[in-house]
């Protein structure tokens, strides 16, 4: 189901983005943008998101049942932030029957830059541990030119070097991985300003209005293993388990059917 079909075009959709440090909340319909809030609350998303959504709906005199759908940016990005947003959305679906949609983060950033430039745009966002999430798009169409990948800075530079000019780069990794900028200095690549490190409200809303909605939970897009998974052997020893026992328990938990949770 799409909110802009089946006579639902005047009902608003709620969009949440918690992939990086900035919490974004957007409410709007195919007719207009109704509300756009941004909260810079690193490590406090859990305490802010619920009250912020409640306040946004109250200000617009809306109930959750007035929503045509709820879209969440599903990653890649902060594992904790993504889980909080998807859990919030699942609560809306379970409690009020609001249909859900998942949006991919890097295409949203490309869509935000599309009105401003033409060329081969590589979106580079911070993946921690000196890594970057990378994907290349043709602007202004936003057609994907490469698959989403998690790369070392030198691999990202090689990806960009192989592109035809004009070459463009954007994203949080350009600010948070200094080695990346050093590698790109030797290339003819325009670095887009940091104001585009987060999706615009218009890109969030228009993408949400085009997305398919269902009653199923949104599947997160993590790409790389979480820090907890990487450190599983250490955590296991602290709890008197072998790494093999810990991995087996993790597999059992992640494979548990939703109906039994």
FIKOLZA-1660 file (N, C-alpha, C; in steps of 0.1 Angstrom, whole numbers, plus 5000, padded with zeros to 4 digits):
% residues 261
   i   px   py   pz ch aa at
   1 5008 4988 5000  A  X  N
   1 5000 5000 5000  A  X CA
   1 5009 5012 5000  A  X  C
   2 5005 5023 4993  A  X  N
   2 5012 5035 4992  A  X CA
   2 5002 5046 4998  A  X  C
   3 5007 5055 5007  A  X  N
   3 4999 5065 5013  A  X CA
   3 4993 5075 5002  A  X  C
   4 4999 5076 4991  A  X  N
   4 4994 5085 4981  A  X CA
   4 4985 5078 4971  A  X  C
   5 4980 5066 4974  A  X  N
   5 4971 5059 4966  A  X CA
   5 4959 5055 4974  A  X  C
   6 4949 5050 4967  A  X  N
   6 4937 5044 4974  A  X CA
   6 4930 5055 4982  A  X  C
   7 4930 5068 4978  A  X  N
   7 4923 5078 4984  A  X CA
   7 4929 5083 4998  A  X  C
   8 4941 5079 5000  A  X  N
   8 4947 5083 5013  A  X CA
   8 4956 5095 5012  A  X  C
   9 4956 5102 5001  A  X  N
   9 4966 5112 4998  A  X CA
   9 4965 5124 5008  A  X  C
  10 4954 5126 5014  A  X  N
  10 4953 5138 5023  A  X CA
  10 4957 5134 5037  A  X  C
  11 4959 5121 5040  A  X  N
  11 4963 5117 5054  A  X CA
  11 4978 5118 5055  A  X  C
  12 4983 5122 5066  A  X  N
  12 4998 5124 5067  A  X CA
  12 5005 5111 5070  A  X  C
  13 5018 5111 5067  A  X  N
  13 5027 5101 5071  A  X CA
  13 5037 5107 5081  A  X  C
  14 5042 5098 5090  A  X  N
  14 5052 5102 5100  A  X CA
  14 5065 5095 5096  A  X  C
  15 5076 5103 5095  A  X  N
  15 5089 5098 5091  A  X CA
  15 5099 5100 5102  A  X  C
  16 5106 5089 5106  A  X  N
  16 5117 5090 5116  A  X CA
  16 5130 5087 5110  A  X  C
  17 5140 5094 5113  A  X  N
  17 5154 5091 5110  A  X CA
  17 5163 5093 5122  A  X  C
  18 5169 5081 5126  A  X  N
  18 5178 5081 5138  A  X CA
  18 5191 5075 5134  A  X  C
  19 5195 5075 5121  A  X  N
  19 5207 5068 5117  A  X CA
  19 5220 5074 5122  A  X  C
  20 5220 5088 5124  A  X  N
  20 5233 5094 5129  A  X CA
  20 5229 5103 5141  A  X  C
  21 5238 5112 5144  A  X  N
  21 5236 5120 5156  A  X CA
  21 5223 5128 5157  A  X  C
  22 5218 5131 5145  A  X  N
  22 5206 5140 5145  A  X CA
  22 5193 5132 5143  A  X  C
  23 5184 5134 5153  A  X  N
  23 5171 5128 5153  A  X CA
  23 5162 5137 5144  A  X  C
  24 5156 5131 5134  A  X  N
  24 5147 5139 5125  A  X CA
  24 5133 5133 5125  A  X  C
  25 5123 5142 5127  A  X  N
  25 5109 5138 5126  A  X CA
  25 5102 5147 5116  A  X  C
  26 5095 5140 5107  A  X  N
  26 5088 5147 5096  A  X CA
  26 5074 5142 5096  A  X  C
  27 5065 5152 5094  A  X  N
  27 5051 5148 5092  A  X CA
  27 5046 5156 5080  A  X  C
  28 5039 5149 5071  A  X  N
  28 5033 5156 5060  A  X CA
  28 5026 5146 5051  A  X  C
  29 5019 5152 5041  A  X  N
  29 5012 5144 5031  A  X CA
  29 5016 5148 5017  A  X  C
  30 5009 5143 5007  A  X  N
  30 5012 5147 4993  A  X CA
  30 5009 5161 4990  A  X  C
  31 5001 5167 4999  A  X  N
  31 4997 5181 4997  A  X CA
  31 5007 5191 5002  A  X  C
  32 5013 5188 5014  A  X  N
  32 5023 5197 5020  A  X CA
  32 5030 5191 5032  A  X  C
  33 5042 5197 5035  A  X  N
  33 5049 5194 5046  A  X CA
  33 5043 5200 5058  A  X  C
  34 5040 5193 5069  A  X  N
  34 5033 5198 5080  A  X CA
  34 5042 5202 5092  A  X  C
  35 5053 5193 5094  A  X  N
  35 5061 5195 5105  A  X CA
  35 5075 5189 5102  A  X  C
  36 5085 5196 5107  A  X  N
  36 5099 5191 5106  A  X CA
  36 5107 5195 5118  A  X  C
  37 5111 5185 5126  A  X  N
  37 5119 5187 5138  A  X CA
  37 5132 5180 5137  A  X  C
  38 5142 5186 5143  A  X  N
  38 5155 5180 5144  A  X CA
  38 5161 5182 5158  A  X  C
  39 5166 5171 5163  A  X  N
  39 5171 5171 5177  A  X CA
  39 5185 5165 5176  A  X  C
  40 5195 5173 5181  A  X  N
  40 5209 5168 5182  A  X CA
  40 5211 5162 5196  A  X  C
  41 5208 5149 5197  A  X  N
  41 5208 5143 5210  A  X CA
  41 5215 5130 5210  A  X  C
  42 5228 5130 5207  A  X  N
  42 5236 5117 5207  A  X CA
  42 5235 5111 5221  A  X  C
  43 5233 5098 5220  A  X  N
  43 5231 5089 5233  A  X CA
  43 5218 5092 5240  A  X  C
  44 5210 5100 5236  A  X  N
  44 5197 5103 5243  A  X CA
  44 5185 5101 5234  A  X  C
  45 5186 5094 5223  A  X  N
  45 5175 5092 5214  A  X CA
  45 5163 5085 5220  A  X  C
  46 5166 5075 5229  A  X  N
  46 5155 5067 5235  A  X CA
  46 5147 5076 5244  A  X  C
  47 5153 5086 5251  A  X  N
  47 5145 5094 5260  A  X CA
  47 5138 5105 5253  A  X  C
  48 5142 5109 5241  A  X  N
  48 5137 5120 5234  A  X CA
  48 5126 5116 5223  A  X  C
  49 5128 5105 5216  A  X  N
  49 5120 5102 5205  A  X CA
  49 5105 5101 5208  A  X  C
  50 5102 5093 5218  A  X  N
  50 5088 5091 5222  A  X CA
  50 5081 5104 5225  A  X  C
  51 5086 5112 5235  A  X  N
  51 5080 5124 5238  A  X CA
  51 5079 5134 5226  A  X  C
  52 5089 5134 5218  A  X  N
  52 5090 5143 5206  A  X CA
  52 5079 5140 5196  A  X  C
  53 5077 5127 5194  A  X  N
  53 5066 5122 5185  A  X CA
  53 5052 5126 5191  A  X  C
  54 5051 5123 5204  A  X  N
  54 5038 5126 5210  A  X CA
  54 5035 5141 5209  A  X  C
  55 5045 5149 5212  A  X  N
  55 5044 5164 5211  A  X CA
  55 5040 5168 5197  A  X  C
  56 5047 5162 5187  A  X  N
  56 5044 5166 5173  A  X CA
  56 5030 5163 5169  A  X  C
  57 5025 5151 5172  A  X  N
  57 5011 5148 5169  A  X CA
  57 5001 5157 5177  A  X  C
  58 5004 5160 5189  A  X  N
  58 4996 5169 5197  A  X CA
  58 4995 5183 5191  A  X  C
  59 5006 5188 5187  A  X  N
  59 5006 5202 5181  A  X CA
  59 4998 5203 5169  A  X  C
  60 4997 5192 5161  A  X  N
  60 4989 5192 5149  A  X CA
  60 4975 5186 5151  A  X  C
  61 4972 5183 5164  A  X  N
  61 4959 5178 5167  A  X CA
  61 4956 5165 5160  A  X  C
  62 4966 5156 5159  A  X  N
  62 4965 5143 5153  A  X CA
  62 4966 5132 5163  A  X  C
  63 4959 5121 5160  A  X  N
  63 4961 5109 5168  A  X CA
  63 4968 5099 5159  A  X  C
  64 4975 5089 5165  A  X  N
  64 4982 5079 5157  A  X CA
  64 4973 5073 5146  A  X  C
  65 4960 5071 5149  A  X  N
  65 4951 5065 5139  A  X CA
  65 4948 5074 5128  A  X  C
  66 4952 5087 5128  A  X  N
  66 4950 5096 5117  A  X CA
  66 4961 5094 5107  A  X  C
  67 4972 5087 5110  A  X  N
  67 4983 5085 5101  A  X CA
  67 4980 5075 5090  A  X  C
  68 4984 5079 5078  A  X  N
  68 4983 5069 5067  A  X CA
  68 4994 5058 5068  A  X  C
  69 5005 5062 5074  A  X  N
  69 5016 5053 5076  A  X CA
  69 5028 5059 5083  A  X  C
  70 5037 5051 5087  A  X  N
  70 5049 5055 5094  A  X CA
  70 5061 5049 5088  A  X  C
  71 5070 5058 5084  A  X  N
  71 5082 5053 5077  A  X CA
  71 5095 5056 5086  A  X  C
  72 5103 5046 5086  A  X  N
  72 5116 5047 5094  A  X CA
  72 5128 5045 5085  A  X  C
  73 5138 5053 5086  A  X  N
  73 5150 5051 5079  A  X CA
  73 5157 5039 5086  A  X  C
  74 5159 5028 5079  A  X  N
  74 5163 5015 5085  A  X CA
  74 5178 5013 5085  A  X  C
  75 5186 5023 5080  A  X  N
  75 5200 5021 5080  A  X CA
  75 5206 5023 5066  A  X  C
  76 5220 5021 5066  A  X  N
  76 5229 5018 5077  A  X CA
  76 5232 5030 5085  A  X  C
  77 5236 5028 5098  A  X  N
  77 5239 5039 5107  A  X CA
  77 5241 5034 5121  A  X  C
  78 5237 5042 5130  A  X  N
  78 5238 5038 5145  A  X CA
  78 5229 5026 5148  A  X  C
  79 5235 5015 5152  A  X  N
  79 5227 5004 5156  A  X CA
  79 5217 5007 5166  A  X  C
  80 5221 5014 5177  A  X  N
  80 5211 5017 5187  A  X CA
  80 5200 5027 5182  A  X  C
  81 5204 5037 5175  A  X  N
  81 5194 5046 5170  A  X CA
  81 5184 5039 5161  A  X  C
  82 5188 5031 5152  A  X  N
  82 5179 5024 5143  A  X CA
  82 5170 5015 5151  A  X  C
  83 5175 5007 5160  A  X  N
  83 5166 4999 5168  A  X CA
  83 5156 5006 5176  A  X  C
  84 5159 5018 5181  A  X  N
  84 5150 5026 5188  A  X CA
  84 5138 5031 5179  A  X  C
  85 5142 5036 5167  A  X  N
  85 5132 5040 5158  A  X CA
  85 5123 5029 5153  A  X  C
  86 5129 5017 5150  A  X  N
  86 5121 5006 5145  A  X CA
  86 5112 5000 5156  A  X  C
  87 5117 5001 5168  A  X  N
  87 5108 4996 5180  A  X CA
  87 5097 5006 5182  A  X  C
  88 5099 5019 5181  A  X  N
  88 5088 5028 5182  A  X CA
  88 5078 5026 5171  A  X  C
  89 5082 5024 5159  A  X  N
  89 5073 5022 5148  A  X CA
  89 5065 5009 5150  A  X  C
  90 5072 4999 5155  A  X  N
  90 5065 4986 5157  A  X CA
  90 5054 4988 5168  A  X  C
  91 5057 4996 5178  A  X  N
  91 5047 4999 5188  A  X CA
  91 5034 5006 5182  A  X  C
  92 5037 5015 5173  A  X  N
  92 5025 5022 5166  A  X CA
  92 5017 5012 5158  A  X  C
  93 5024 5003 5152  A  X  N
  93 5017 4993 5143  A  X CA
  93 5009 4983 5152  A  X  C
  94 5015 4979 5163  A  X  N
  94 5008 4969 5172  A  X CA
  94 4997 4976 5179  A  X  C
  95 4999 4988 5183  A  X  N
  95 4988 4995 5191  A  X CA
  95 4977 5001 5184  A  X  C
  96 4981 5006 5172  A  X  N
  96 4971 5014 5164  A  X CA
  96 4969 5009 5150  A  X  C
  97 4976 4999 5146  A  X  N
  97 4974 4994 5132  A  X CA
  97 4980 5002 5121  A  X  C
  98 4990 5011 5125  A  X  N
  98 4996 5020 5115  A  X CA
  98 5005 5012 5106  A  X  C
  99 5003 5012 5093  A  X  N
  99 5013 5005 5084  A  X CA
  99 5026 5011 5084  A  X  C
 100 5036 5002 5081  A  X  N
 100 5050 5007 5082  A  X CA
 100 5058 5005 5069  A  X  C
 101 5068 5014 5068  A  X  N
 101 5077 5013 5056  A  X CA
 101 5091 5016 5060  A  X  C
 102 5101 5010 5054  A  X  N
 102 5115 5012 5056  A  X CA
 102 5121 5020 5045  A  X  C
 103 5130 5029 5049  A  X  N
 103 5137 5038 5039  A  X CA
 103 5152 5035 5040  A  X  C
 104 5159 5035 5029  A  X  N
 104 5174 5033 5030  A  X CA
 104 5181 5047 5031  A  X  C
 105 5191 5048 5039  A  X  N
 105 5197 5061 5043  A  X CA
 105 5205 5067 5032  A  X  C
 106 5214 5060 5025  A  X  N
 106 5223 5067 5016  A  X CA
 106 5215 5072 5003  A  X  C
 107 5205 5065 4998  A  X  N
 107 5197 5071 4987  A  X CA
 107 5190 5084 4991  A  X  C
 108 5186 5085 5004  A  X  N
 108 5179 5097 5009  A  X CA
 108 5189 5109 5008  A  X  C
 109 5202 5106 5012  A  X  N
 109 5211 5117 5011  A  X CA
 109 5214 5121 4997  A  X  C
 110 5215 5111 4988  A  X  N
 110 5216 5115 4974  A  X CA
 110 5204 5123 4969  A  X  C
 111 5192 5119 4973  A  X  N
 111 5180 5126 4968  A  X CA
 111 5181 5141 4973  A  X  C
 112 5186 5143 4985  A  X  N
 112 5187 5156 4991  A  X CA
 112 5196 5165 4982  A  X  C
 113 5207 5159 4976  A  X  N
 113 5216 5167 4968  A  X CA
 113 5212 5168 4954  A  X  C
 114 5203 5160 4949  A  X  N
 114 5199 5159 4935  A  X CA
 114 5195 5172 4929  A  X  C
 115 5188 5181 4936  A  X  N
 115 5184 5194 4929  A  X CA
 115 5196 5204 4927  A  X  C
 116 5208 5201 4933  A  X  N
 116 5218 5210 4934  A  X CA
 116 5230 5207 4924  A  X  C
 117 5232 5195 4920  A  X  N
 117 5243 5191 4913  A  X CA
 117 5240 5181 4902  A  X  C
 118 5249 5179 4892  A  X  N
 118 5249 5168 4883  A  X CA
 118 5262 5161 4883  A  X  C
 119 5262 5148 4881  A  X  N
 119 5275 5141 4881  A  X CA
 119 5274 5128 4889  A  X  C
 120 5285 5122 4891  A  X  N
 120 5286 5109 4899  A  X CA
 120 5288 5112 4913  A  X  C
 121 5278 5110 4922  A  X  N
 121 5279 5114 4936  A  X CA
 121 5281 5101 4944  A  X  C
 122 5292 5101 4952  A  X  N
 122 5295 5091 4962  A  X CA
 122 5291 5095 4976  A  X  C
 123 5281 5088 4982  A  X  N
 123 5277 5092 4995  A  X CA
 123 5285 5083 5005  A  X  C
 124 5291 5090 5015  A  X  N
 124 5301 5083 5024  A  X CA
 124 5296 5087 5038  A  X  C
 125 5291 5077 5045  A  X  N
 125 5287 5080 5059  A  X CA
 125 5296 5072 5069  A  X  C
 126 5296 5077 5081  A  X  N
 126 5305 5071 5091  A  X CA
 126 5300 5058 5096  A  X  C
 127 5309 5048 5096  A  X  N
 127 5306 5034 5100  A  X CA
 127 5313 5030 5112  A  X  C
 128 5321 5039 5119  A  X  N
 128 5329 5036 5131  A  X CA
 128 5341 5027 5127  A  X  C
 129 5350 5027 5136  A  X  N
 129 5362 5019 5135  A  X CA
 129 5370 5022 5122  A  X  C
 130 5369 5035 5118  A  X  N
 130 5377 5039 5106  A  X CA
 130 5371 5035 5093  A  X  C
 131 5359 5029 5093  A  X  N
 131 5352 5025 5081  A  X CA
 131 5342 5035 5077  A  X  C
 132 5338 5033 5064  A  X  N
 132 5327 5042 5058  A  X CA
 132 5317 5033 5051  A  X  C
 133 5304 5037 5052  A  X  N
 133 5294 5032 5043  A  X CA
 133 5295 5040 5030  A  X  C
 134 5295 5033 5018  A  X  N
 134 5296 5040 5006  A  X CA
 134 5287 5035 4995  A  X  C
 135 5281 5044 4987  A  X  N
 135 5273 5040 4976  A  X CA
 135 5273 5052 4966  A  X  C
 136 5274 5049 4953  A  X  N
 136 5275 5060 4943  A  X CA
 136 5262 5061 4935  A  X  C
 137 5258 5073 4932  A  X  N
 137 5246 5076 4924  A  X CA
 137 5248 5086 4913  A  X  C
 138 5240 5085 4903  A  X  N
 138 5240 5094 4892  A  X CA
 138 5231 5106 4895  A  X  C
 139 5235 5118 4895  A  X  N
 139 5226 5129 4897  A  X CA
 139 5224 5136 4884  A  X  C
 140 5211 5141 4882  A  X  N
 140 5201 5142 4892  A  X CA
 140 5191 5131 4893  A  X  C
 141 5193 5120 4886  A  X  N
 141 5183 5109 4886  A  X CA
 141 5183 5101 4898  A  X  C
 142 5194 5101 4906  A  X  N
 142 5196 5092 4918  A  X CA
 142 5197 5078 4915  A  X  C
 143 5199 5074 4902  A  X  N
 143 5201 5060 4899  A  X CA
 143 5214 5055 4905  A  X  C
 144 5213 5043 4911  A  X  N
 144 5224 5037 4918  A  X CA
 144 5234 5032 4908  A  X  C
 145 5247 5036 4910  A  X  N
 145 5258 5032 4902  A  X CA
 145 5267 5021 4909  A  X  C
 146 5265 5019 4921  A  X  N
 146 5272 5009 4929  A  X CA
 146 5264 5003 4940  A  X  C
 147 5267 4991 4944  A  X  N
 147 5260 4986 4956  A  X CA
 147 5265 4992 4969  A  X  C
 148 5256 4992 4979  A  X  N
 148 5260 4997 4992  A  X CA
 148 5271 4988 4997  A  X  C
 149 5281 4994 5003  A  X  N
 149 5292 4986 5008  A  X CA
 149 5298 4993 5021  A  X  C
 150 5305 4985 5029  A  X  N
 150 5313 4991 5040  A  X CA
 150 5327 4990 5036  A  X  C
 151 5335 5001 5036  A  X  N
 151 5348 5001 5030  A  X CA
 151 5358 5008 5039  A  X  C
 152 5371 5005 5037  A  X  N
 152 5382 5012 5043  A  X CA
 152 5383 5025 5035  A  X  C
 153 5389 5036 5041  A  X  N
 153 5390 5048 5033  A  X CA
 153 5397 5047 5020  A  X  C
 154 5408 5039 5019  A  X  N
 154 5415 5037 5007  A  X CA
 154 5406 5030 4996  A  X  C
 155 5398 5021 5001  A  X  N
 155 5389 5015 4991  A  X CA
 155 5378 5025 4986  A  X  C
 156 5373 5033 4995  A  X  N
 156 5364 5043 4990  A  X CA
 156 5370 5053 4980  A  X  C
 157 5383 5057 4983  A  X  N
 157 5390 5066 4973  A  X CA
 157 5392 5059 4960  A  X  C
 158 5394 5046 4960  A  X  N
 158 5396 5039 4947  A  X CA
 158 5382 5038 4940  A  X  C
 159 5371 5036 4947  A  X  N
 159 5358 5036 4941  A  X CA
 159 5356 5050 4934  A  X  C
 160 5359 5061 4940  A  X  N
 160 5356 5074 4935  A  X CA
 160 5366 5077 4923  A  X  C
 161 5378 5072 4924  A  X  N
 161 5388 5075 4913  A  X CA
 161 5384 5068 4900  A  X  C
 162 5376 5057 4901  A  X  N
 162 5372 5050 4889  A  X CA
 162 5360 5056 4882  A  X  C
 163 5354 5066 4888  A  X  N
 163 5342 5073 4883  A  X CA
 163 5345 5083 4872  A  X  C
 164 5336 5085 4863  A  X  N
 164 5339 5096 4853  A  X CA
 164 5336 5110 4859  A  X  C
 165 5343 5120 4855  A  X  N
 165 5339 5134 4860  A  X CA
 165 5326 5139 4855  A  X  C
 166 5319 5148 4861  A  X  N
 166 5323 5154 4874  A  X CA
 166 5321 5144 4886  A  X  C
 167 5330 5144 4895  A  X  N
 167 5329 5135 4907  A  X CA
 167 5325 5144 4919  A  X  C
 168 5315 5139 4927  A  X  N
 168 5310 5146 4938  A  X CA
 168 5310 5136 4950  A  X  C
 169 5313 5142 4962  A  X  N
 169 5312 5134 4975  A  X CA
 169 5305 5141 4985  A  X  C
 170 5298 5134 4994  A  X  N
 170 5290 5140 5005  A  X CA
 170 5289 5130 5016  A  X  C
 171 5286 5135 5028  A  X  N
 171 5283 5126 5039  A  X CA
 171 5292 5128 5051  A  X  C
 172 5287 5122 5062  A  X  N
 172 5294 5124 5075  A  X CA
 172 5308 5119 5076  A  X  C
 173 5311 5109 5068  A  X  N
 173 5325 5103 5069  A  X CA
 173 5335 5113 5065  A  X  C
 174 5331 5123 5056  A  X  N
 174 5341 5133 5052  A  X CA
 174 5345 5142 5064  A  X  C
 175 5337 5143 5074  A  X  N
 175 5340 5151 5086  A  X CA
 175 5346 5142 5097  A  X  C
 176 5343 5129 5097  A  X  N
 176 5347 5121 5109  A  X CA
 176 5358 5111 5106  A  X  C
 177 5362 5110 5093  A  X  N
 177 5373 5101 5090  A  X CA
 177 5384 5109 5083  A  X  C
 178 5393 5116 5090  A  X  N
 178 5403 5125 5084  A  X CA
 178 5411 5119 5073  A  X  C
 179 5414 5106 5074  A  X  N
 179 5422 5100 5063  A  X CA
 179 5415 5100 5050  A  X  C
 180 5402 5100 5050  A  X  N
 180 5394 5100 5038  A  X CA
 180 5396 5113 5030  A  X  C
 181 5396 5124 5037  A  X  N
 181 5398 5137 5030  A  X CA
 181 5412 5138 5024  A  X  C
 182 5422 5133 5032  A  X  N
 182 5436 5133 5027  A  X CA
 182 5437 5125 5014  A  X  C
 183 5430 5114 5013  A  X  N
 183 5430 5105 5001  A  X CA
 183 5423 5112 4989  A  X  C
 184 5413 5120 4992  A  X  N
 184 5405 5126 4982  A  X CA
 184 5412 5139 4977  A  X  C
 185 5421 5144 4984  A  X  N
 185 5428 5157 4980  A  X CA
 185 5435 5155 4967  A  X  C
 186 5439 5143 4964  A  X  N
 186 5446 5141 4951  A  X CA
 186 5437 5139 4939  A  X  C
 187 5424 5139 4942  A  X  N
 187 5415 5136 4931  A  X CA
 187 5407 5148 4928  A  X  C
 188 5401 5149 4916  A  X  N
 188 5392 5160 4912  A  X CA
 188 5378 5156 4917  A  X  C
 189 5375 5159 4929  A  X  N
 189 5362 5155 4935  A  X CA
 189 5357 5167 4943  A  X  C
 190 5345 5172 4940  A  X  N
 190 5339 5183 4948  A  X CA
 190 5333 5177 4960  A  X  C
 191 5336 5183 4972  A  X  N
 191 5331 5179 4985  A  X CA
 191 5319 5188 4987  A  X  C
 192 5307 5182 4989  A  X  N
 192 5295 5190 4992  A  X CA
 192 5295 5194 5006  A  X  C
 193 5288 5205 5009  A  X  N
 193 5289 5211 5023  A  X CA
 193 5283 5202 5033  A  X  C
 194 5287 5204 5046  A  X  N
 194 5282 5196 5057  A  X CA
 194 5267 5197 5060  A  X  C
 195 5261 5208 5055  A  X  N
 195 5247 5210 5057  A  X CA
 195 5239 5198 5050  A  X  C
 196 5245 5191 5041  A  X  N
 196 5239 5180 5034  A  X CA
 196 5242 5167 5040  A  X  C
 197 5249 5167 5052  A  X  N
 197 5252 5154 5058  A  X CA
 197 5240 5147 5064  A  X  C
 198 5228 5154 5064  A  X  N
 198 5216 5148 5068  A  X CA
 198 5205 5150 5058  A  X  C
 199 5196 5141 5056  A  X  N
 199 5186 5143 5046  A  X CA
 199 5177 5155 5048  A  X  C
 200 5173 5161 5037  A  X  N
 200 5163 5172 5039  A  X CA
 200 5149 5167 5042  A  X  C
 201 5141 5175 5048  A  X  N
 201 5127 5171 5051  A  X CA
 201 5120 5168 5039  A  X  C
 202 5122 5175 5028  A  X  N
 202 5116 5172 5015  A  X CA
 202 5119 5158 5010  A  X  C
 203 5132 5155 5011  A  X  N
 203 5136 5141 5006  A  X CA
 203 5130 5130 5015  A  X  C
 204 5130 5133 5028  A  X  N
 204 5124 5123 5037  A  X CA
 204 5109 5121 5033  A  X  C
 205 5102 5132 5032  A  X  N
 205 5087 5131 5030  A  X CA
 205 5084 5125 5016  A  X  C
 206 5091 5130 5005  A  X  N
 206 5088 5125 4992  A  X CA
 206 5091 5110 4991  A  X  C
 207 5102 5105 4997  A  X  N
 207 5106 5091 4996  A  X CA
 207 5096 5083 5004  A  X  C
 208 5091 5088 5016  A  X  N
 208 5081 5081 5024  A  X CA
 208 5068 5079 5016  A  X  C
 209 5064 5090 5009  A  X  N
 209 5052 5089 5002  A  X CA
 209 5052 5079 4990  A  X  C
 210 5064 5076 4985  A  X  N
 210 5065 5066 4974  A  X CA
 210 5068 5052 4979  A  X  C
 211 5070 5050 4992  A  X  N
 211 5074 5037 4997  A  X CA
 211 5062 5028 4999  A  X  C
 212 5064 5015 4997  A  X  N
 212 5053 5005 5000  A  X CA
 212 5051 5003 5015  A  X  C
 213 5039 5002 5020  A  X  N
 213 5036 5001 5034  A  X CA
 213 5030 4987 5037  A  X  C
 214 5033 4981 5048  A  X  N
 214 5027 4968 5051  A  X CA
 214 5025 4968 5067  A  X  C
 215 5020 4957 5071  A  X  N
 215 5018 4955 5086  A  X CA
 215 5030 4947 5092  A  X  C
 216 5040 4944 5084  A  X  N
 216 5052 4937 5088  A  X CA
 216 5062 4947 5095  A  X  C
 217 5070 4942 5104  A  X  N
 217 5081 4950 5110  A  X CA
 217 5091 4954 5099  A  X  C
 218 5096 4966 5101  A  X  N
 218 5107 4970 5092  A  X CA
 218 5120 4963 5095  A  X  C
 219 5126 4958 5085  A  X  N
 219 5139 4950 5087  A  X CA
 219 5150 4960 5086  A  X  C
 220 5159 4960 5097  A  X  N
 220 5170 4970 5097  A  X CA
 220 5180 4966 5086  A  X  C
 221 5187 4976 5082  A  X  N
 221 5198 4975 5072  A  X CA
 221 5211 4978 5079  A  X  C
 222 5218 4968 5084  A  X  N
 222 5230 4970 5092  A  X CA
 222 5243 4970 5084  A  X  C
 223 5244 4961 5074  A  X  N
 223 5256 4960 5065  A  X CA
 223 5268 4954 5072  A  X  C
 224 5272 4959 5084  A  X  N
 224 5284 4953 5091  A  X CA
 224 5279 4948 5104  A  X  C
 225 5287 4939 5110  A  X  N
 225 5284 4934 5123  A  X CA
 225 5285 4945 5134  A  X  C
 226 5277 4944 5144  A  X  N
 226 5277 4954 5154  A  X CA
 226 5289 4952 5163  A  X  C
 227 5292 4962 5171  A  X  N
 227 5304 4962 5180  A  X CA
 227 5302 4950 5190  A  X  C
 228 5289 4948 5194  A  X  N
 228 5286 4938 5204  A  X CA
 228 5289 4924 5198  A  X  C
 229 5286 4922 5185  A  X  N
 229 5289 4909 5179  A  X CA
 229 5304 4907 5177  A  X  C
 230 5311 4918 5174  A  X  N
 230 5326 4917 5172  A  X CA
 230 5332 4914 5185  A  X  C
 231 5326 4918 5196  A  X  N
 231 5332 4916 5210  A  X CA
 231 5326 4904 5217  A  X  C
 232 5318 4896 5210  A  X  N
 232 5311 4885 5216  A  X CA
 232 5320 4876 5224  A  X  C
 233 5332 4872 5219  A  X  N
 233 5340 4863 5227  A  X CA
 233 5344 4869 5241  A  X  C
 234 5347 4882 5241  A  X  N
 234 5350 4888 5254  A  X CA
 234 5338 4888 5263  A  X  C
 235 5326 4892 5258  A  X  N
 235 5314 4892 5266  A  X CA
 235 5311 4878 5271  A  X  C
 236 5313 4868 5263  A  X  N
 236 5310 4854 5267  A  X CA
 236 5319 4850 5278  A  X  C
 237 5332 4853 5278  A  X  N
 237 5341 4849 5289  A  X CA
 237 5337 4855 5302  A  X  C
 238 5332 4868 5301  A  X  N
 238 5328 4875 5313  A  X CA
 238 5316 4869 5320  A  X  C
 239 5309 4861 5312  A  X  N
 239 5296 4854 5317  A  X CA
 239 5298 4839 5318  A  X  C
 240 5310 4835 5317  A  X  N
 240 5313 4820 5319  A  X CA
 240 5309 4812 5308  A  X  C
 241 5308 4817 5296  A  X  N
 241 5304 4810 5284  A  X CA
 241 5316 4809 5274  A  X  C
 242 5316 4798 5266  A  X  N
 242 5325 4798 5255  A  X CA
 242 5320 4806 5244  A  X  C
 243 5329 4811 5235  A  X  N
 243 5324 4818 5223  A  X CA
 243 5314 4811 5215  A  X  C
 244 5315 4797 5214  A  X  N
 244 5306 4789 5206  A  X CA
 244 5292 4789 5213  A  X  C
 245 5292 4788 5226  A  X  N
 245 5279 4788 5233  A  X CA
 245 5272 4802 5231  A  X  C
 246 5280 4812 5232  A  X  N
 246 5274 4826 5230  A  X CA
 246 5268 4827 5216  A  X  C
 247 5276 4823 5206  A  X  N
 247 5271 4824 5192  A  X CA
 247 5258 4816 5190  A  X  C
 248 5257 4804 5197  A  X  N
 248 5245 4796 5195  A  X CA
 248 5233 4803 5202  A  X  C
 249 5236 4809 5213  A  X  N
 249 5225 4816 5220  A  X CA
 249 5220 4828 5212  A  X  C
 250 5230 4835 5206  A  X  N
 250 5226 4846 5198  A  X CA
 250 5218 4842 5186  A  X  C
 251 5222 4831 5179  A  X  N
 251 5214 4826 5168  A  X CA
 251 5200 4822 5172  A  X  C
 252 5199 4816 5183  A  X  N
 252 5186 4812 5188  A  X CA
 252 5177 4824 5191  A  X  C
 253 5183 4835 5196  A  X  N
 253 5175 4846 5199  A  X CA
 253 5171 4854 5187  A  X  C
 254 5180 4855 5177  A  X  N
 254 5177 4862 5165  A  X CA
 254 5168 4855 5155  A  X  C
 255 5167 4841 5157  A  X  N
 255 5158 4833 5149  A  X CA
 255 5145 4830 5155  A  X  C
 256 5142 4835 5167  A  X  N
 256 5130 4833 5174  A  X CA
 256 5118 4840 5166  A  X  C
 257 5108 4832 5163  A  X  N
 257 5097 4838 5155  A  X CA
 257 5090 4850 5163  A  X  C
 258 5086 4860 5156  A  X  N
 258 5080 4872 5163  A  X CA
 258 5068 4868 5172  A  X  C
 259 5060 4858 5168  A  X  N
 259 5048 4854 5175  A  X CA
 259 5052 4849 5189  A  X  C
 260 5064 4844 5191  A  X  N
 260 5068 4838 5204  A  X CA
 260 5075 4848 5213  A  X  C
 261 5078 4860 5208  A  X  N
 261 5084 4870 5216  A  X CA
 261 5075 4876 5226  A  X  C
% end
